[in-house]
Amino acid sequence: MPNEQATADVNIHLRARPQDRILIDQAAELVGANRSQFMLSSAIKEAKAVLLDQTSVYMNAPAFQKTLDWMDAPVSAEEAAGMKRLMAAKTNWSRG
């Protein structure tokens, strides 16, 4: 199977202070990337971290057990209707 890289088809433009550009260029050079590669990689890592932070749930043991019990219970009509609405919703990242 040939090793194919997807071609980027969207431009992202931003303004930066000169000292920030120098800092980014120095870091990019250290990892063997150009400025665009470094910035995109860094932005993707941060975006994933932000999204993961929004989906992580922290709780004590009793609350965790209560959640597990709720998840194991049969779905109520209200929950089923809510899930149907949720699955039908359009997300910002899927809109084209």
N, CA and C atoms as a LAMMPS dump frame, in Angstrom:
ITEM: TIMESTEP
0
ITEM: NUMBER OF ATOMS
288
ITEM: BOX BOUNDS ff ff ff
-5.0000000000000000e+02 5.0000000000000000e+02
-5.0000000000000000e+02 5.0000000000000000e+02
-5.0000000000000000e+02 5.0000000000000000e+02
ITEM: ATOMS id mol type element x y z
1 1 1 N 0.855 -1.181 0
2 1 2 C 0 0 0
3 1 3 C 0.893 1.234 0
4 2 1 N 0.713 2.145 -0.941
5 2 2 C 1.547 3.338 -0.981
6 2 3 C 1.26 4.255 0.197
7 3 1 N 2.298 4.955 0.626
8 3 2 C 2.161 5.898 1.74
9 3 3 C 1.708 7.234 1.181
10 4 1 N 0.427 7.536 1.299
11 4 2 C -0.137 8.763 0.756
12 4 3 C -0.481 9.724 1.881
13 5 1 N -0.076 10.968 1.723
14 5 2 C -0.452 11.992 2.678
15 5 3 C -1.585 12.81 2.085
16 6 1 N -2.563 13.099 2.907
17 6 2 C -3.688 13.915 2.445
18 6 3 C -3.202 15.329 2.164
19 7 1 N -3.673 15.884 1.087
20 7 2 C -3.325 17.255 0.737
21 7 3 C -4.262 18.205 1.465
22 8 1 N -3.679 19.215 2.091
23 8 2 C -4.492 20.212 2.788
24 8 3 C -5.243 21.039 1.759
25 9 1 N -6.494 21.307 2.028
26 9 2 C -7.28 22.067 1.076
27 9 3 C -7.942 23.302 1.69
28 10 1 N -7.537 23.66 2.907
29 10 2 C -8.087 24.836 3.577
30 10 3 C -6.929 25.676 4.101
31 11 1 N -6.985 26.971 3.863
32 11 2 C -5.983 27.888 4.403
33 11 3 C -6.439 28.417 5.751
34 12 1 N -5.486 28.564 6.665
35 12 2 C -5.738 29.184 7.964
36 12 3 C -4.726 30.314 8.096
37 13 1 N -5.208 31.516 8.245
38 13 2 C -4.332 32.68 8.335
39 13 3 C -4.41 33.266 9.735
40 14 1 N -3.259 33.749 10.245
41 14 2 C -3.273 34.428 11.528
42 14 3 C -2.149 35.441 11.583
43 15 1 N -2.297 36.391 12.471
44 15 2 C -1.275 37.412 12.676
45 15 3 C -0.549 37.092 13.978
46 16 1 N 0.733 37.399 13.996
47 16 2 C 1.531 37.156 15.191
48 16 3 C 2.527 38.3 15.375
49 17 1 N 2.968 38.469 16.59
50 17 2 C 4.018 39.453 16.864
51 17 3 C 5.334 38.892 16.336
52 18 1 N 6.253 39.747 15.941
53 18 2 C 7.541 39.256 15.412
54 18 3 C 8.252 38.304 16.366
55 19 1 N 8.242 38.614 17.654
56 19 2 C 8.937 37.748 18.611
57 19 3 C 8.259 36.378 18.725
58 20 1 N 6.943 36.322 18.523
59 20 2 C 6.242 35.042 18.557
60 20 3 C 6.605 34.213 17.331
61 21 1 N 6.715 34.861 16.183
62 21 2 C 7.107 34.155 14.961
63 21 3 C 8.508 33.579 15.101
64 22 1 N 9.412 34.342 15.679
65 22 2 C 10.782 33.855 15.885
66 22 3 C 10.774 32.639 16.804
67 23 1 N 10.02 32.713 17.884
68 23 2 C 9.923 31.602 18.832
69 23 3 C 9.372 30.345 18.16
70 24 1 N 8.31 30.521 17.387
71 24 2 C 7.699 29.39 16.676
72 24 3 C 8.68 28.797 15.675
73 25 1 N 9.382 29.652 14.936
74 25 2 C 10.364 29.176 13.956
75 25 3 C 11.484 28.394 14.629
76 26 1 N 11.953 28.865 15.783
77 26 2 C 13.02 28.156 16.509
78 26 3 C 12.543 26.775 16.959
79 27 1 N 11.339 26.717 17.494
80 27 2 C 10.8 25.431 17.954
81 27 3 C 10.572 24.49 16.781
82 28 1 N 10.048 25.012 15.685
83 28 2 C 9.805 24.189 14.505
84 28 3 C 11.105 23.6 13.98
85 29 1 N 12.148 24.431 13.948
86 29 2 C 13.446 23.947 13.47
87 29 3 C 13.982 22.824 14.36
88 30 1 N 13.77 22.939 15.658
89 30 2 C 14.256 21.908 16.588
90 30 3 C 13.606 20.546 16.349
91 31 1 N 12.363 20.541 15.926
92 31 2 C 11.677 19.265 15.684
93 31 3 C 11.694 18.865 14.211
94 32 1 N 12.382 19.653 13.381
95 32 2 C 12.518 19.303 11.972
96 32 3 C 11.27 19.553 11.151
97 33 1 N 10.535 20.584 11.514
98 33 2 C 9.305 20.909 10.787
99 33 3 C 9.392 22.347 10.293
100 34 1 N 8.561 22.673 9.33
101 34 2 C 8.471 24.08 8.952
102 34 3 C 7.428 24.743 9.84
103 35 1 N 7.302 26.042 9.713
104 35 2 C 6.402 26.806 10.58
105 35 3 C 4.966 26.295 10.482
106 36 1 N 4.487 26.097 9.267
107 36 2 C 3.098 25.656 9.087
108 36 3 C 2.865 24.281 9.703
109 37 1 N 3.78 23.351 9.451
110 37 2 C 3.638 22.01 10.017
111 37 3 C 3.622 22.06 11.539
112 38 1 N 4.545 22.84 12.096
113 38 2 C 4.64 22.941 13.549
114 38 3 C 3.379 23.554 14.146
115 39 1 N 2.908 24.645 13.542
116 39 2 C 1.729 25.313 14.08
117 39 3 C 0.485 24.449 13.956
118 40 1 N 0.329 23.767 12.825
119 40 2 C -0.838 22.906 12.661
120 40 3 C -0.795 21.744 13.648
121 41 1 N 0.366 21.128 13.786
122 41 2 C 0.5 20.019 14.736
123 41 3 C 0.198 20.478 16.161
124 42 1 N 0.735 21.626 16.539
125 42 2 C 0.495 22.165 17.883
126 42 3 C -0.974 22.5 18.097
127 43 1 N -1.598 23.099 17.092
128 43 2 C -3.009 23.462 17.205
129 43 3 C -3.893 22.222 17.316
130 44 1 N -3.564 21.192 16.553
131 44 2 C -4.343 19.945 16.605
132 44 3 C -4.212 19.294 17.974
133 45 1 N -2.992 19.243 18.513
134 45 2 C -2.788 18.672 19.853
135 45 3 C -3.608 19.423 20.892
136 46 1 N -3.589 20.756 20.825
137 46 2 C -4.329 21.566 21.791
138 46 3 C -5.835 21.384 21.614
139 47 1 N -6.287 21.325 20.37
140 47 2 C -7.72 21.128 20.116
141 47 3 C -8.191 19.801 20.698
142 48 1 N -7.406 18.746 20.503
143 48 2 C -7.765 17.443 21.063
144 48 3 C -7.799 17.5 22.583
145 49 1 N -6.82 18.181 23.183
146 49 2 C -6.785 18.29 24.648
147 49 3 C -8.008 19.026 25.169
148 50 1 N -8.392 20.104 24.505
149 50 2 C -9.567 20.871 24.923
150 50 3 C -10.82 20.011 24.823
151 51 1 N -10.964 19.297 23.709
152 51 2 C -12.144 18.449 23.543
153 51 3 C -12.163 17.311 24.551
154 52 1 N -11.014 16.71 24.826
155 52 2 C -10.962 15.647 25.831
156 52 3 C -11.294 16.178 27.219
157 53 1 N -10.858 17.396 27.517
158 53 2 C -11.195 17.995 28.811
159 53 3 C -12.695 18.174 28.956
160 54 1 N -13.375 18.404 27.85
161 54 2 C -14.814 18.607 27.895
162 54 3 C -15.577 17.29 28.004
163 55 1 N -14.926 16.176 27.76
164 55 2 C -15.616 14.892 27.792
165 55 3 C -15.173 14.007 28.954
166 56 1 N -14.268 14.489 29.777
167 56 2 C -13.823 13.731 30.94
168 56 3 C -14.701 14.064 32.127
169 57 1 N -15.043 13.037 32.889
170 57 2 C -15.89 13.22 34.062
171 57 3 C -15.133 12.685 35.274
172 58 1 N -15.031 13.501 36.3
173 58 2 C -14.348 13.108 37.526
174 58 3 C -15.372 13.024 38.646
175 59 1 N -15.338 11.919 39.402
176 59 2 C -16.293 11.759 40.493
177 59 3 C -15.739 10.778 41.518
178 60 1 N -16.351 10.802 42.691
179 60 2 C -15.942 9.875 43.737
180 60 3 C -16.556 8.497 43.481
181 61 1 N -16.166 7.51 44.263
182 61 2 C -16.608 6.123 44.04
183 61 3 C -18.125 5.947 44.118
184 62 1 N -18.826 6.521 45.12
185 62 2 C -20.282 6.347 45.152
186 62 3 C -20.978 6.965 43.929
187 63 1 N -20.527 8.128 43.517
188 63 2 C -21.128 8.765 42.338
189 63 3 C -20.834 7.946 41.092
190 64 1 N -19.64 7.379 41.02
191 64 2 C -19.277 6.54 39.877
192 64 3 C -20.176 5.302 39.823
193 65 1 N -20.409 4.676 40.978
194 65 2 C -21.266 3.494 41.012
195 65 3 C -22.696 3.849 40.623
196 66 1 N -23.177 5.001 41.079
197 66 2 C -24.524 5.452 40.721
198 66 3 C -24.617 5.654 39.202
199 67 1 N -23.568 6.214 38.615
200 67 2 C -23.529 6.416 37.165
201 67 3 C -23.531 5.076 36.435
202 68 1 N -22.737 4.12 36.92
203 68 2 C -22.721 2.792 36.297
204 68 3 C -24.091 2.121 36.382
205 69 1 N -24.741 2.257 37.529
206 69 2 C -26.083 1.685 37.695
207 69 3 C -27.063 2.315 36.709
208 70 1 N -26.964 3.647 36.55
209 70 2 C -27.829 4.352 35.602
210 70 3 C -27.567 3.876 34.176
211 71 1 N -26.297 3.685 33.835
212 71 2 C -25.946 3.248 32.48
213 71 3 C -26.409 1.812 32.209
214 72 1 N -26.446 0.991 33.25
215 72 2 C -26.885 -0.4 33.092
216 72 3 C -28.406 -0.539 33.07
217 73 1 N -29.104 0.471 33.529
218 73 2 C -30.571 0.412 33.585
219 73 3 C -31.16 0.555 32.18
220 74 1 N -32.375 0.038 31.969
221 74 2 C -33.034 0.207 30.672
222 74 3 C -33.249 1.691 30.362
223 75 1 N -33.227 2.019 29.101
224 75 2 C -33.403 3.397 28.653
225 75 3 C -34.863 3.81 28.834
226 76 1 N -35.063 4.998 29.398
227 76 2 C -36.428 5.513 29.551
228 76 3 C -36.875 6.123 28.223
229 77 1 N -38.165 6.33 28.074
230 77 2 C -38.708 6.944 26.855
231 77 3 C -38.14 8.352 26.677
232 78 1 N -37.996 9.084 27.771
233 78 2 C -37.445 10.443 27.705
234 78 3 C -35.986 10.414 27.245
235 79 1 N -35.206 9.458 27.762
236 79 2 C -33.806 9.343 27.343
237 79 3 C -33.707 8.944 25.871
238 80 1 N -34.557 8.043 25.433
239 80 2 C -34.549 7.619 24.033
240 80 3 C -34.878 8.783 23.107
241 81 1 N -35.858 9.592 23.497
242 81 2 C -36.227 10.757 22.69
243 81 3 C -35.08 11.766 22.653
244 82 1 N -34.436 11.964 23.789
245 82 2 C -33.301 12.89 23.842
246 82 3 C -32.139 12.413 22.975
247 83 1 N -31.86 11.121 23.006
248 83 2 C -30.78 10.571 22.187
249 83 3 C -31.11 10.712 20.705
250 84 1 N -32.363 10.528 20.352
251 84 2 C -32.777 10.682 18.958
252 84 3 C -32.542 12.123 18.491
253 85 1 N -32.909 13.094 19.351
254 85 2 C -32.665 14.507 19.013
255 85 3 C -31.174 14.788 18.9
256 86 1 N -30.39 14.242 19.81
257 86 2 C -28.945 14.458 19.804
258 86 3 C -28.305 13.885 18.546
259 87 1 N -28.695 12.684 18.179
260 87 2 C -28.103 12.044 16.996
261 87 3 C -28.513 12.743 15.705
262 88 1 N -29.642 13.435 15.714
263 88 2 C -30.112 14.135 14.515
264 88 3 C -29.492 15.527 14.388
265 89 1 N -28.873 16.025 15.449
266 89 2 C -28.318 17.384 15.434
267 89 3 C -27.097 17.458 14.509
268 90 1 N -26.973 18.559 13.801
269 90 2 C -25.809 18.813 12.958
270 90 3 C -24.714 19.439 13.791
271 91 1 N -23.503 18.96 13.641
272 91 2 C -22.361 19.521 14.36
273 91 3 C -21.656 20.551 13.501
274 92 1 N -20.959 21.475 14.141
275 92 2 C -20.226 22.502 13.397
276 92 3 C -19.176 21.884 12.484
277 93 1 N -18.539 20.805 12.934
278 93 2 C -17.462 20.216 12.133
279 93 3 C -17.976 19.314 11.014
280 94 1 N -19.259 18.996 11.003
281 94 2 C -19.785 18.16 9.923
282 94 3 C -20.556 18.963 8.882
283 95 1 N -20.692 20.248 9.139
284 95 2 C -21.4 21.086 8.173
285 95 3 C -20.444 21.434 7.05
286 96 1 N -20.909 21.33 5.839
287 96 2 C -20.021 21.591 4.732
288 96 3 C -20.489 22.633 3.918
